[in-house]
């Protein structure tokens, strides 16, 4: 069996993400408290990225958080399947961007970035980017742990 989840391929990748979040910790705190991104919208973004990266730990945790924020179980299931069909229309551009962002390994094309800024404005687009960075680190850390367990157990654990 091949391990197919996205992982940190080397420590430098992890430390790059960690350093970005550490140096932006104040912006993250402000974003989380400001309400510029509602709790439900934030969880939709996180579930959209998690669906691409396939982290079982983040799927579980953020599904619980999404329920607390008012999302329905069918909406959560739909997001985790990779679809945004049942999400609020005004969030669709951001959710599609989140999927593209994750699929491109956090290197979205400039047209997608420009569209995000055009639709949501610079401040909200920056808040969306911070949220995506946070969930990426969670996803890849969880998956890397799973990969480590998979390797040391000869495929019996992890995966």
PyMOL commands that set and color helices and strands:
alter all, ss='L'
color gray80, all
select helices_A, chain A and resi 11-23+25-34+39-53+56-68+73-80+89-103+110-152
alter helices_A, ss='H'
color red, helices_A
deselect
rebuild
show_as cartoon
